[in-house]
Amino acid sequence: MTNQSERAKARSARINAFNMSVQIRPDSPNRRTLYDAIQKQTLNAQDRRKIKEFTKRGAALAAVQRSGGSDLYVDRYLRHFISEYNGRLFQGEGMHMPSSFNIVGSFLEPAEDAFILKLLPQYENILSFNKMLDHITDPKSDTSLKFASSDMEELTIYEINMLGGHAAFKVPGSDNFVFCGVACCREGNEVSLMGIFGRENPNPVKKRDSVDPKYLNPDKLF
């Protein structure tokens, strides 16, 4: 990865410290010596007070992220995943994350003042399928990933939530699945994507934003 900002470097340092911390436990042979050394230390009143404050702060952050948010498709699932990850931290199982953490971890960062994960800043967008299609098929629009990533603020979550007409965007080869939204996040020259898909409603309501093909620009019929 190249072109990391100072903020990205600071986040990477916190992630490295976080990864080391979750391995400090009795059943980790490579960290047992460090665990024993920590256990033997006598905490003074100031240290105990700091730990208590960090614990309260972590619990409060977890509660806000679990119950807050817009409840849009993408935000809902990001908060579902982070709730799962922080739940494992509270149970002392932070080193045993599910496979989803390999991707969704790109949208998170360790809090600076508590041993907990939090979401990166978010920009939430709601688009109709037809308006998005109208944009990406416009010959004047540069829709390349290189162009899009250059306009993305680093370490910021950009969400696209489909509103109305999303059932028109089915997954090729799996017609019972429809596209509901996507989250994107750039770090350096890499972009992480998380797509949200749902099952098609067998009894859908009448589509309010469907467009008769005769009104479409001939160049966009594909």
Summary of the structure (lengths in Angstrom):
residues: 222
radius of gyration: 22.1
end to end distance: 36.2
largest distance: 77.8
contacts: 557
relative contact order: 0.13
helix: 45%
strand: 20%
